[in-house]
């Protein structure tokens, strides 16, 4: 869709529009309804490289489209700052716990193996067409192992217990903690430096004591990770690069 208000009047929920900025760049805008939203919201889906305009009610779908159109220059500037997307295919390189790693089909059998070296090699014997999905499965498993280890360590430090640890492909947060002690993390943390992954684990373990971000909460984090400010800063600066990895 072009920047034409008559076209906006026809927009419906769950539709993706194409708007054109003043510079001529075509920008995808997905319209979404979320009853829990209290107002019109505009955010970026960094993996799909599109904007998402969220309306709290079906009646406000057209308003959400206009809301996005009025902020096209902002959307364009944010999209231009996103890092280049990286695929997980044969010969592609990525970071694994802060170390350079390359994907290879070489190897025996069907078992994925991580071979130490500089760079490390993630050996994924099998069909090239499925290598992205198989790489993701390996990374999810590796992430859960590292996060479970870190959670166990910091739960012992803080004298708490985590009921469960899971990994997901979350977009809006790196970790979460429920009131009944369930911790969830983004598997993409396995592509960050190890100390950053451990900071996020400590952050969520601290929520088992304080379900807020009070001074007491940050004191618990500091007991586990004295360098947490530096590690949080890394995630804020480079987190978009983790979401830029496609499978």
N, C-alpha and C positions, 0 to 999 in steps of 0.2 A: 504494500500500500504506500502511496505517496503521501506527502504532507498535505492532505486534502480533508477538511473537516467533514465533507459529505461522505467520504469513505469511512471515517471513524464512526459515523452514525450506524453503520451496518455491522460493527464488530460484535462478536459473541464470545462467551466464556470459552476458555481452553483453546483459543485461536492464536496463532502466531502471525503477527503483522510484519510487513517490511516497510519501514519508514526511511526516508532519505534526508540526510542532514544537509546543511548549507554547503558543506564541502563536497557533496555528491556521494558520500559514503552511505551504502545501504545497511541499515541496522535492523536486526530481527528483534521484535518485542513480543514476548509471550504474555497473554492475558490469563490470569489465574484468580480464582475465587477462594478466599480463606475466611470463613466465618469468625475465626478467632482474631483476625486483624481488626484494629480499632480505627484505622484510617487507611487512606490510599498509601501504598508503599511501592517504592521502586528499588530494585536491587539487580545485581549482575549474576548470571549463571556463568561462572568463569570457565567451566569445562565446555559448555555449548557456545560460549562467546555470544551470548544474547542477553538482552534486558528482560526482566520479569516485572510486569506491572500487576500488583496484587490489589484486588478490590474486596472489601469485607462483605459485599452483598451483590447479588446478580444485577440489581438495579443500578449499580455504580460501575458496570463494566465499561460503558462508553466514557465515563469520567476517568477511569484508569488509563484508557487509551490516550485521551487528551493529556493527562498528567505526564505520560511518557513522552508524548510529542513535544510538549513545552520544555522538556529537559533533554532533548536530543544531543545538544552540544556537550552537556555533562556526561551523558552515556558514551558519546564518541571519545571524549578525553580519557575516560576510565578504560574503555576497551583498548585504546592505543597503548596504555601502560601495562597491559597484560603480557606476560612472558610468552615466548614462542612455544607452541604445543610440541610435546615430545611423545612419540609412539613407543610402544613396547613390542618391537619386531626384531627379526634377525639382524644382528649387528648394531642394534640401537644401544645407546649408552644412557644410564641414569644413575642416580645416587642411591646407595643402599646404606643406611645408617651413616651417611656422610662420606662414604667411600665410592669411588668410581667403579661402576659395574657394567659389563657388556653382556648382551644376550647371544647365546649360541645354540644351534641345533645339534652340535656335535655331542656324542655320548652314546652309551650303550643302553639298550632297553628303553623303558618309558619313564624312568624315575628322574625327577628334577634334582639337580645337584648344584651346590654353590662351591666353586673352586677358588681358593685363595690365590691372590696374585695382585699385580698392579698393571691393569685393573683386575678386579675380581671377574670371574666368569659365571654367569647363571646358565647352566647347561640344561636345555629343555628339549630332549630328543622327541621327535614326533612330527606331525604335519605342520608346515609353515602357516597354514590358514588358521590354526587354533592357537598359535603361540602367544597372542595377546591375552587370551582368557587363561591360559596355563600359567603365564607369568603372574597374572593377578592372583590366581589361587595360591601360588608359592608365596607371594608377598603378603597376602592376607594371613597365611599360616605363620610366616616369620614374624609379622607384626604382633600377632596374638601371643606368640611365645615370649617376645621381648617385653611386651606390655604386661603380661601376666607375671613375669619375673619381677619387673619394676614395681608393680602393684603389691606383690607379696612383701617385697623389701620395705616399702614405705608404710604399708599397713602395720608391719612389725614396729617400725620407728614410732608411729603415732598411736599404737595400741588399739587399732580398730580392725574390723573384718569386712572384706568385700564379699558380697554374696555371689557375684558373677562378673566375669569379664568377657565382653564381646567386642568384635571389630565390625565396622560398617563403612559404607562410602558416604559419610555425612558431608554436607557442604557448608552449613552455617556454623558449625562448631567442631573443634578438634576432639573434645571429650565431653561426657555428661555423667551425672551421678543422680540416681533416683533416691527417694527417701527410704527405700527398703534395701539400699546398699548395692544396687546393680550399676556397674560401670561400663560405659561404652566409649569406644574410641574410633577415630578414622584410621583405616589401615594405611593411609598415605603417610602417616607419621613415620613409617619404616624407611621412607626416603629422605627423612631429615637426619641431621646429626644425632647420634645416640643420646647426647645430653639433652637435646630438645624433646625427644620422645620421653625421656625420663622425667623431665619437667612437667609435661602434660599428665603423666601418670601420678606424680606427686600432687598436682593441682586437684585432680579428681579424688584422690585419697583424702586430701584435706577437707573436701566437701562432706566426707563421712562424719566429720566433727562439726563443721560449720556450713550450712547450706546458704551461704552468702559470700560476699567478698569484703568482709570487715577486716579490721586490723588483726583480729584474732585468727581469722582464716589465713592471712598472708604470713603470720608468724608460724603457723603449722607448715605452710609450704616451705618457708625458709629453713625449718628444722630438717627437711628432707633435701632441699636443693638451695644451698646458700647463694648460688649464682643464678637464681631463678629470673631475675630481671634481665640479664643478658640473654638467657635462653628464650624468654618470652619475646624479647625484641627481635631475635632471629626469626621467630615464627611470624611475627607481624610483617617483617620485611620480605620474607621469602615464601610465605605460605601459598601465595598464588602460583608459584612455580610447581608446587606439589600437585595442585589441582590441574595444572596444564599437562600432566601426564595422562595420555589416553590409552585405553586398552581395547 
